[in-house]
Amino acid sequence: MPVIILLVIKFFEILLREVIVMKKLFFCILILMNVHAYENYDECIINSMTGVTSDIAAKEIKKSCRNLFPSVWKLDKTITVVSSKTKNNDNKLYQEKFCDNRGAGGYCADEVEIRKAVLDDNKYEYRIKTFFENCPVGVSSGPKSHYKILNCTLNENGKIFNAKIMGWTKPQIFKATLTIEKRLK
């Protein structure tokens, strides 16, 4: 007898999950049927929320309206992020016990990193604008030559920038100039 009761309970759990999914689908279909009636996101929200009393339904309507009227990325600001200072490696020939890295010409070199992550807030989603060819890194202070960018990456959703730079001269500080974009959630 207990096995039958467990099966009945499991059946109703599955049925309840399906009903919730069907309700969400129903609201999305209602909005899609009225797609021609709305000219923008705000109009879609205002007209679709009439008579809605459920928070769940309101969230689904907002999602559906955002899918119909996606927000666009806009320039937010430009920021500069700097590295730590490299060691003074001027004219020091590479020797394993004294140097971390070998730079060009066989001189001691020092590796530094620049890292920046952007986070969303309640209203906006943020990302670092994609750079296609040139890594946005240069010298902030110190000699303007005698360095090499080892890697320069932006993760696929544009949230994390990372660059590794090697310098083999007098102390240098490197900078990355990044453009931050935002869009409404």
C-alpha positions in Angstrom: 0.0 0.0 0.0 2.7 2.6 0.8 4.2 2.1 -2.7 0.9 3.2 -4.3 0.7 6.3 -2.1 4.3 7.3 -3.1 3.5 6.8 -6.8 0.4 9.0 -6.5 2.4 11.7 -4.7 5.1 11.6 -7.4 2.4 11.8 -10.1 0.9 14.9 -8.5 4.4 16.5 -8.1 5.0 16.0 -11.8 1.6 17.3 -12.7 2.1 20.4 -10.6 5.4 21.1 -12.3 3.8 20.8 -15.7 1.0 23.1 -14.7 3.5 25.8 -13.7 5.4 25.4 -17.0 2.1 25.6 -18.9 1.1 28.8 -17.1 4.4 30.5 -18.0 4.0 29.3 -21.6 0.5 30.6 -21.7 1.6 34.1 -20.6 4.4 34.2 -23.2 1.9 33.1 -25.9 -0.5 35.8 -24.9 2.2 38.5 -25.2 3.4 37.1 -28.6 -0.1 37.2 -29.9 -0.2 40.9 -29.2 3.2 41.7 -30.6 1.8 43.9 -33.3 -0.1 45.9 -30.8 3.1 47.2 -29.1 5.6 49.6 -30.5 8.2 49.4 -27.7 9.1 47.7 -24.4 7.3 50.2 -22.1 4.1 49.8 -24.1 4.4 46.0 -24.0 4.8 46.1 -20.2 2.0 48.6 -19.5 -0.6 46.8 -21.7 0.4 43.3 -20.7 0.4 43.9 -16.9 -3.3 45.0 -16.8 -5.0 42.9 -14.3 -1.9 40.8 -13.4 -1.7 40.2 -9.6 1.0 37.5 -9.5 4.7 38.3 -9.1 5.5 35.2 -11.1 3.3 36.2 -14.0 4.7 39.8 -13.9 8.3 38.5 -14.1 7.4 36.3 -17.1 5.7 39.2 -18.8 8.8 41.4 -18.3 11.0 38.6 -19.7 8.7 38.2 -22.8 8.6 41.9 -23.4 12.4 42.1 -23.1 12.7 39.3 -25.7 10.4 41.2 -28.0 12.2 44.5 -27.5 15.8 43.8 -26.6 17.7 46.6 -25.0 20.8 47.9 -26.9 24.3 48.3 -25.5 25.3 52.0 -24.9 28.6 53.6 -24.0 28.7 54.1 -20.2 32.3 55.2 -19.5 36.0 54.7 -20.2 38.2 53.6 -17.4 41.9 53.1 -16.9 43.3 50.2 -14.9 47.0 50.0 -14.0 49.4 47.2 -13.2 51.9 47.1 -10.3 55.4 48.5 -11.0 57.9 46.2 -12.6 61.3 45.7 -11.0 64.3 47.7 -12.1 65.9 45.3 -14.6 67.9 47.9 -16.5 71.0 46.3 -18.1 70.9 43.3 -15.9 71.7 40.2 -17.9 69.5 37.2 -17.3 70.7 34.8 -14.6 68.3 32.1 -13.3 69.1 32.8 -9.6 68.5 36.6 -9.9 65.7 36.9 -12.5 62.2 35.7 -12.8 62.0 35.9 -16.6 64.2 36.3 -19.6 63.4 39.3 -21.7 64.5 40.4 -25.2 68.3 40.5 -25.7 68.8 38.2 -22.7 68.1 40.7 -20.0 66.2 40.1 -16.8 62.5 40.7 -17.1 59.5 41.1 -14.8 56.0 40.0 -15.5 52.9 42.0 -14.3 49.2 41.6 -14.7 46.2 43.9 -15.3 42.8 42.4 -14.4 39.4 44.1 -14.4 36.0 42.5 -13.8 32.7 44.4 -14.2 29.5 43.5 -12.3 25.8 44.2 -13.0 23.6 46.2 -10.8 19.8 46.1 -10.3 19.0 48.2 -13.3 21.8 47.6 -15.8 23.9 44.8 -17.3 27.5 45.9 -17.9 30.3 44.6 -20.2 33.7 45.6 -21.4 33.6 46.6 -25.1 35.2 44.0 -27.4 38.6 45.0 -28.9 39.2 43.1 -32.1 42.9 43.5 -33.0 44.9 45.7 -30.7 45.1 45.0 -27.0 44.2 48.3 -25.2 47.4 48.2 -23.1 50.3 50.8 -23.0 52.9 52.2 -20.7 51.6 54.5 -18.0 55.0 55.5 -16.5 58.6 54.5 -17.2 60.3 53.8 -20.5 57.9 53.6 -23.4 59.8 50.6 -25.0 61.3 47.3 -23.8 58.1 45.5 -23.0 56.0 42.7 -24.5 52.3 42.0 -24.1 52.2 38.2 -23.4 48.5 37.8 -23.5 45.4 40.0 -23.6 42.0 38.4 -23.2 38.4 39.3 -22.6 36.1 36.5 -21.6 33.2 35.6 -23.9 30.5 37.6 -22.0 32.7 40.7 -21.8 32.9 40.7 -18.0 36.6 39.9 -17.3 39.6 41.6 -18.9 43.1 40.1 -18.3 46.5 41.1 -19.6 50.0 39.9 -18.8 52.9 42.1 -19.7 56.7 41.6 -19.5 59.1 44.5 -19.0 62.9 44.4 -19.1 64.1 47.9 -18.4 63.8 50.5 -15.6 60.6 50.2 -13.6 57.4 50.5 -15.6 53.7 50.7 -14.9 51.3 49.6 -17.6 47.7 50.7 -18.2 44.7 49.3 -19.9 42.1 51.8 -21.2 38.7 50.0 -21.3 35.4 51.1 -22.6 32.4 50.0 -20.4 29.0 49.5 -22.0 25.6 49.1 -20.3 22.1 48.1 -21.2 18.8 47.9 -19.4 18.0 44.5 -17.9 
